[in-house]
């Protein structure tokens, strides 16, 4: 099973492909399942039958480094999304911390010190109130514009303290907070907002995201026989019309949060399946 397509997602960019490509040269399909809170993410990818295909995948990855870099960024976004959905929910707090014009940090190191100092104050406040230990995830972003370099921070923290108290602990400008409200995607929307990239004026911090050490990690499991080669080929051919129905039958208790996606490759055989599901709510 060493000839896995898992790390070659960047090569699977096509919405359509040859019918036989999902089967030819494929020993089987491995299904990776990531459970994070109420969400379930599915990634299905080929196990190739020969080392030659894996070698071609490595060769093409070297040729398409920009696509690989984009996948790495997307994987970082996935990691944050899964951590958020595994640890936070309704009643927790979403925060954006901005600076007053005369309190802007001189560099990223200072910006990081500012947000860490804020989190220490928030941690002490929670301890005084007898609340559970602080949990957090944050990102730092920097913009370049007519007014020069500007920093701001996006956070999600566990609830229990009022908005006024949480906002008052930020001493360097304006803090805006609101209660987290999960939707059909859990809190994935906030995760996307925290990792957004505007190619013109804004870039993500080099640090990516930072988080407290007490977070639960999403549960990751693998199955090599959940979807057969024949079934994956059928799924690939019929994904647009019946993909959600098929996956919901494979994973009872969950519904698809968005249309499942199957991608094909110009260079290697097999297909790459991606799907996001969320647990069905029990009606009282």
Secondary structure, DSSP 8 states (H G I E B T S, - for coil): ---B-GGGGGGEEES---GGGGTTTEEEEEEEEEEETTEEEEEEEEEESSHHHHHHHHHHHHHTHHHHHHHHHHHHHHHHHHHHHHH--TT-EEEEEE--GGG--SSHHHHHHHHHHHHHHHHHHHHHTT-----EEEEEEEEEETTEEEEEEEEEE---S-HHHHHHT--SS-EEEEE---BTTBTHHHHHHHT---TTTEEEEEEEEEE-TT----EEEEESSSS-HHHHHHHHHHHHHHHHHHHHHHSTTEEESS--EEEEESSSSSEEEEEEEEE-----
